[in-house]
Amino acid sequence: MKKDFNSGYLYLIALVSAMGGFLFGYDWVVIGGAKPFYEQFFGIAQQPYLQGWAMASALIGCLVGVSLSGMLSDRYGRKNLLITAAALFIVAAAGTGATDSFAVFNVYRLLGGVGIGVASNVSPMYIAEVAPTHIRGRFVAINQLTIVLGILSAQVANWLIADRVAPGASAADILASWNGQMGWRWMFWAGAAPASLFFLLMFLVPESPRWLAVKGKYTRAEQIFARIMGKAHAASELDSIKAAAQQSAASQAGLRHLLHPSLRRVLVIGVVLAVFQQWCGINVIFNYAQEIFSAAGYDVSDILMNIVVTGVTNVVFTLVGMQLVDRIGRRALMLLGACMLTVIYATLGACYFAGVKGVVMLALVVLAIASYAMTLAPVVWVVLSEIFPTRIRGAAMAVATFALWTACTLLTYTFPLLNSGLGAAGTFWVYGVICLAGFIFVRLMLPETKGKSLEEIERKLLSN
């Protein structure tokens, strides 16, 4: 049974749907490279509240997208929501780069954020619902791989598009340069090409067979399962879904059913893991790379190169994590990641405190990203896509993903405050304490889901 599936077709639909993750990564990170230039163009370089709004507008859009995507994906299907996300990415990429108005700039960033929120919720959920049990972790991790490829693509695009900035260049020099007038625009426009490809290819992808089965469209669901894993296993899979649906406490999808006592434990696990993935602190390295590497003694051009180094590390170790998630297991990898980050942050904080600069700091940052990329980054998305019952998976994923993006917004907003009040050393020590707390939570609360069908996981979690 383990080899009885159409790998070519499965990889095709997984990779296409995971393009939502690629655009999520690109759109989320591209602003970091454009930041030194659009801030001069819009005249906000000395206005921290407007700088924060430029960074946070997309995150607010994420919260809107996540809030809507759960209910809408349960009602209208996973495929239609991913097509909508692709359209939003196209509009956002084109509009953000074209405007001369800071207000309009933020409107398009908000629209792009809605696309990120939809894609971050629906893409991993879709892949989990089509992949066979024994390789589900690896396939859901494809979504995380495309996220980091999107991040790396944005970092490389920013590095290649931007002309080198002379050390000590003044704000006026940056504003008058090609970077300050056009370069930052092309950084955003470059995202329109993969967004258009995603939009077109999504029409070739089938609807989630599990969603079709929940809607009573058994014939079509069985046809899609048969193409993925053969006729015999398709019938067995469909019978399992029907049995799980009959035993489910929730008779309809919707947020109100998430308050049922049988779902509280699984919902708490999902929300805490989602928050932990953000509050472990790695994402501030991508959003505030300029500040972090400046504190370590690097100038603007070197910072752009260092960002590419961190992006390559992210991709390489995500591939490592994809190989480990179905071998070692979800719980073991999360414990390993939380432990490693606790130690690294303690060391990183000590080095900042001691005034260490240069390559040692870059090496510690790269080590932290490597640890995160092969553990918490892919595994949290795998667990979130597995633990919720099929009938309410869209709504439950929306709650967990909403918590994730709320945590990301708070992380993004609070880093400058922590960095100003506690310094870089104190800030990373705070993240280390959070990682230690995450280790304890995973050890006490998270069961292993490796090797279990979605329906088996549902029965186990709802019975406890």
C-alpha positions in Angstrom: 0.0 0.0 0.0 2.8 2.4 0.9 4.0 2.5 -2.8 0.6 2.2 -4.3 0.0 5.9 -5.3 0.4 8.1 -8.4 3.5 10.0 -7.3 3.7 12.2 -10.4 0.2 13.4 -10.1 0.4 13.8 -6.4 3.6 15.9 -6.7 2.0 18.0 -9.4 -1.1 19.0 -7.4 0.9 19.4 -4.2 3.4 21.7 -5.9 0.8 23.8 -7.6 -1.3 24.3 -4.4 1.9 25.0 -2.5 2.7 27.9 -4.8 0.4 29.7 -2.4 3.2 29.2 0.1 5.8 30.5 -2.3 3.8 33.7 -2.8 3.2 33.9 0.9 7.0 33.8 1.5 7.8 36.3 -1.3 5.2 38.9 -0.4 5.9 38.6 3.3 9.7 39.2 3.0 10.1 41.4 -0.1 9.3 44.5 1.9 12.4 44.0 4.1 14.7 44.6 1.1 12.7 47.5 -0.2 12.4 49.1 3.2 15.6 51.3 3.1 14.4 52.8 -0.2 10.6 53.2 -0.1 11.0 54.8 3.4 13.1 57.6 1.7 10.7 57.8 -1.2 7.6 58.3 1.0 9.5 60.5 3.5 8.9 58.2 6.5 12.5 57.3 7.5 12.2 59.4 10.6 8.6 58.5 11.5 8.6 55.2 13.4 4.8 54.9 13.6 4.5 55.2 9.8 7.4 52.7 9.4 5.6 50.3 11.6 2.3 50.8 9.7 4.1 50.0 6.4 5.3 46.7 7.9 2.1 45.9 9.8 -0.5 46.6 7.1 0.1 43.3 5.3 -0.1 41.5 8.7 -3.5 43.1 9.3 -4.6 41.8 5.9 -3.4 38.4 6.9 -5.7 38.4 9.9 -8.6 39.4 7.6 -7.7 36.7 5.1 -7.4 34.0 7.7 -10.7 35.0 9.4 -12.6 34.7 6.1 -10.7 31.7 4.6 -11.8 29.1 7.1 -15.5 29.6 6.8 -15.3 30.2 3.0 -13.1 27.2 2.3 -15.5 24.9 4.2 -18.4 26.4 2.3 -17.0 26.9 -1.3 -14.0 24.5 -1.3 -10.2 24.7 -1.0 -9.5 25.2 -4.7 -11.7 28.3 -5.1 -10.0 30.0 -2.2 -6.5 29.4 -3.6 -7.6 30.8 -6.9 -8.8 33.9 -5.1 -5.5 34.2 -3.2 -3.6 34.1 -6.5 -5.7 36.9 -7.9 -5.0 39.0 -4.7 -1.3 38.4 -5.1 -1.3 39.7 -8.7 -3.2 42.8 -7.8 -1.1 43.5 -4.8 2.2 43.1 -6.6 1.2 45.3 -9.5 -0.4 48.0 -7.3 2.2 48.3 -4.6 5.0 49.0 -7.1 3.0 51.4 -9.2 1.8 53.9 -6.5 3.3 57.2 -5.5 1.0 57.5 -2.5 1.9 56.0 0.9 -1.8 55.5 1.7 -2.4 53.6 -1.5 0.8 51.6 -1.0 -0.6 50.3 2.3 -4.0 49.5 0.7 -2.2 47.2 -1.7 0.0 45.8 1.0 -3.2 45.0 3.0 -4.7 43.2 -0.1 -1.5 41.2 -0.4 -1.8 40.3 3.3 -5.3 39.0 2.7 -3.8 36.7 0.0 -1.1 35.6 2.5 -3.7 34.8 5.1 -5.8 32.7 2.7 -2.8 30.8 1.3 -1.2 30.2 4.7 -4.4 28.6 5.9 -5.7 26.7 2.8 -2.5 25.4 1.0 -1.2 23.1 3.8 -4.8 22.0 4.6 -5.4 21.1 0.9 -2.2 19.0 0.7 -2.9 17.2 3.9 -6.3 16.2 2.6 -4.9 14.7 -0.7 -1.7 13.0 0.5 -1.5 9.3 1.6 -0.9 8.8 5.3 2.6 7.4 5.2 4.0 10.4 3.3 1.6 13.1 4.5 4.2 14.9 6.6 6.7 15.1 3.8 4.1 16.4 1.4 2.6 19.0 3.8 6.2 20.1 4.4 6.4 20.9 0.6 4.3 24.0 1.5 6.9 25.1 4.0 9.6 24.4 1.4 7.8 26.7 -1.1 7.5 29.4 1.6 11.2 29.4 2.2 11.8 29.3 -1.5 9.6 32.4 -1.8 11.5 34.0 1.0 14.8 33.2 -0.7 13.5 34.4 -4.1 12.5 37.8 -2.6 15.9 38.1 -0.9 17.7 37.3 -4.1 15.5 39.5 -6.2 16.1 42.4 -3.8 19.8 41.8 -3.8 20.0 41.6 -7.6 17.6 44.5 -8.3 19.2 47.0 -5.8 22.3 48.9 -7.0 25.1 48.8 -4.4 24.7 51.5 -1.8 28.0 53.3 -1.1 29.0 53.1 2.6 27.9 56.2 4.4 25.4 57.2 1.7 23.1 60.0 2.9 19.3 59.8 2.9 19.3 62.3 0.0 21.6 60.2 -2.0 19.4 57.1 -1.5 16.3 59.0 -2.5 17.9 60.4 -5.7 19.3 57.0 -6.7 17.7 54.4 -9.0 17.0 52.3 -5.8 15.1 55.2 -4.2 13.0 56.0 -7.3 12.5 52.6 -9.2 14.4 49.8 -7.6 11.9 49.3 -4.7 9.1 49.2 -7.2 10.6 46.3 -9.2 11.1 44.3 -6.0 7.3 44.2 -5.6 6.5 43.9 -9.3 8.7 40.8 -9.6 6.1 38.9 -7.5 3.4 39.3 -10.2 5.0 36.6 -12.5 4.8 33.7 -10.1 1.3 34.9 -8.9 0.0 34.8 -12.5 1.5 31.3 -13.0 -0.2 30.2 -9.7 -3.5 31.6 -10.8 -3.4 29.7 -14.2 -2.2 26.4 -12.8 -4.8 26.2 -10.0 -7.5 25.6 -12.7 -5.7 22.3 -13.4 -5.9 21.1 -9.8 -8.8 19.0 -8.5 -10.9 20.0 -5.5 -9.9 18.4 -2.2 -11.5 14.9 -2.2 -12.1 15.0 1.6 -14.0 18.3 1.2 -16.1 16.8 -1.6 -16.8 13.7 0.6 -18.0 15.9 3.5 -20.3 17.7 1.1 -21.8 14.3 0.0 -20.1 14.3 -3.4 -18.8 10.8 -3.0 -18.5 9.8 -6.6 -16.2 12.7 -7.5 -14.2 12.3 -4.3 -13.6 8.6 -5.0 -12.5 9.4 -8.6 -9.9 11.8 -7.3 -8.7 9.4 -4.5 -8.5 6.6 -7.2 -6.3 8.7 -9.4 -4.0 9.5 -6.5 -3.8 6.1 -4.7 -5.7 3.5 -6.7 -9.3 2.3 -6.7 -9.0 -0.2 -3.8 -7.5 2.3 -1.4 -9.9 5.0 -2.6 -12.9 3.0 -1.5 -11.3 2.3 1.9 -10.4 6.0 2.3 -13.9 7.1 1.5 -15.4 4.6 4.0 -13.1 5.9 6.7 -14.1 9.5 6.0 -17.8 8.5 6.2 -17.3 6.7 9.5 -15.4 9.7 11.0 -18.2 12.0 9.9 -20.8 9.9 11.6 -18.9 9.9 14.9 -18.0 13.6 14.8 -19.6 15.7 17.5 -20.0 18.6 15.0 -22.7 18.1 12.5 -21.8 21.2 10.4 -18.7 23.2 9.9 -18.5 26.5 11.7 -16.8 28.4 14.4 -19.6 27.7 17.0 -18.8 24.0 16.9 -15.2 24.7 17.9 -16.5 25.5 21.4 -17.8 21.9 21.9 -16.0 20.4 25.0 -14.6 17.5 22.9 -12.7 19.9 20.7 -11.2 22.2 23.4 -8.0 20.2 23.9 -7.2 19.9 20.2 -8.0 23.6 19.7 -5.7 24.7 22.6 -2.9 22.5 21.1 -3.3 24.1 17.7 -3.4 27.7 18.9 -0.5 27.3 21.3 1.7 25.7 18.7 0.8 28.4 16.1 1.7 31.1 18.6 4.9 29.3 19.6 6.1 29.1 16.0 6.0 32.9 15.8 7.1 33.8 19.3 10.2 31.6 19.1 11.5 34.8 17.5 13.1 33.7 14.2 10.9 35.8 12.0 12.2 39.0 13.4 15.5 38.1 11.6 13.7 38.3 8.3 11.6 41.4 9.1 14.3 43.3 10.9 17.4 42.0 9.3 18.7 45.6 8.8 18.6 46.3 12.6 19.9 42.9 13.6 22.9 42.9 11.3 23.6 46.6 11.8 24.0 45.9 15.5 26.5 43.2 14.5 28.6 45.7 12.5 27.4 45.3 8.9 26.5 48.0 6.4 23.5 48.1 4.0 25.0 46.2 1.1 26.5 43.6 3.3 23.2 43.2 5.0 21.5 42.4 1.7 24.1 39.7 1.1 23.8 38.3 4.6 20.0 38.1 4.1 20.6 35.9 1.0 22.9 33.7 3.1 20.1 33.2 5.7 17.6 32.5 2.9 19.8 29.8 1.4 20.2 28.2 4.9 16.4 28.3 5.3 15.9 26.4 2.1 18.6 23.8 2.7 17.5 22.9 6.2 13.8 22.9 5.2 14.8 20.1 2.8 16.5 18.3 5.8 13.3 18.7 7.8 11.2 17.3 5.0 13.3 14.1 5.1 13.0 13.8 8.9 9.3 14.6 9.6 8.0 11.2 8.5 11.0 9.3 10.0 11.7 10.9 13.4 8.2 12.2 13.9 6.5 15.6 14.6 6.8 15.7 18.3 10.5 14.7 18.4 11.4 17.3 15.9 9.5 20.1 17.7 11.3 19.1 21.0 14.7 19.2 19.3 14.0 22.6 17.7 12.8 24.2 20.9 15.8 22.9 22.8 18.3 24.0 20.1 16.8 27.5 19.9 16.9 28.0 23.6 20.6 27.3 23.7 21.4 29.4 20.6 19.4 32.4 21.9 21.2 32.2 25.2 24.5 32.3 23.4 23.4 35.0 20.9 22.3 37.2 23.7 25.5 36.7 25.6 27.5 37.7 22.5 25.4 40.8 21.9 25.9 41.7 25.6 29.7 41.2 25.2 29.8 43.4 22.1 30.9 40.6 19.7 30.5 41.6 16.0 31.1 40.2 12.6 31.1 36.7 11.3 30.5 35.0 14.7 27.1 36.8 15.0 26.2 35.8 11.4 27.1 32.2 12.2 24.9 32.2 15.2 22.0 33.7 13.3 22.5 31.1 10.5 22.5 28.3 13.1 19.3 29.6 14.6 17.6 29.7 11.2 18.9 26.2 10.4 17.4 24.8 13.6 14.1 26.5 13.0 13.9 25.5 9.3 14.3 21.8 9.9 12.0 21.6 13.0 9.4 24.2 14.0 8.9 25.9 10.7 7.6 22.8 8.7 6.4 20.7 11.6 3.9 23.2 13.0 2.2 23.4 9.6 2.1 19.6 9.4 0.6 19.2 12.8 -2.0 22.0 12.3 -3.1 20.3 9.0 -3.5 16.9 10.8 -5.0 17.4 14.2 -8.4 18.9 13.4 -11.5 16.8 12.4 -12.2 17.0 8.7 -15.7 18.4 9.0 -14.5 21.5 10.8 -10.9 21.5 9.6 -11.3 24.8 7.6 -12.7 26.7 10.5 -10.3 25.2 13.1 -7.3 25.9 10.8 -8.6 29.4 10.5 -8.6 29.9 14.3 -5.1 28.5 14.6 -3.7 30.4 11.7 -5.4 33.6 12.9 -3.6 33.0 16.2 -0.4 32.5 14.3 -0.7 35.8 12.4 -1.8 37.7 15.5 1.3 36.4 17.2 3.4 37.4 14.2 1.9 40.9 14.3 2.7 41.2 18.0 6.2 39.9 17.4 6.8 42.4 14.6 5.4 45.3 16.6 7.2 44.4 19.9 10.7 43.7 18.5 11.6 47.5 18.2 10.2 48.1 21.7 12.1 45.2 23.2 15.3 46.0 21.3 15.1 49.6 22.5 14.3 48.8 26.1 16.3 45.6 26.6 18.9 45.8 23.9 19.6 43.0 21.4 20.9 40.8 24.2 17.9 41.1 26.4 15.5 40.6 23.4 17.1 37.3 22.4 17.1 36.1 26.0 13.3 36.7 26.1 12.9 34.6 23.0 15.0 31.9 24.6 12.7 31.8 27.6 9.7 31.4 25.2 11.4 28.5 23.5 12.0 26.8 26.8 8.3 27.2 27.6 7.4 25.8 24.2 9.6 22.8 24.9 7.7 22.0 28.1 4.3 22.5 26.4 5.1 20.1 23.5 6.5 17.5 25.9 3.3 17.5 28.0 0.6 18.1 25.5 1.4 17.0 21.9 0.9 13.4 20.9 2.8 11.9 18.0 0.8 11.9 14.8 3.4 10.2 12.5 2.0 7.2 10.6 -1.6 7.8 11.5 -4.5 8.6 9.1 -6.3 11.9 9.6 -9.3 9.9 10.9 -7.2 7.9 13.4 -5.7 11.2 14.7 -9.2 12.6 15.0 -10.5 9.6 17.0 -7.4 9.7 19.3 -7.6 13.4 20.1 -11.3 13.6 20.5 -11.4 10.5 22.8 -8.9 12.1 25.4 
